[in-house]
């Protein structure tokens, strides 16, 4: 299982948040974070907020910005950003 963090803006007028919920449902072990006050490009609209969420999420995964596998190796965190124009 690949750890996956899905970040989405609640006010996205181009791609509804229901798509994020569908990704979250379909990606086993994913975590969905919806920013209530942000829109289509939350990582650009509030880079610090995005950085805080990513930092917290990765630090929660053993403090080394990765997740340890059963073999003791670190596994990178996959973060989903969609920016469709």
Secondary structure, 3 states (H helix, E strand, C coil): CCCEEEEEECCCCCCCHHHHHHHHHHCCCEEEEEECCCCCCHHHHCHHHHHHHHHHHHHCCCCCCEEECCCCCEEECEEECCCCC
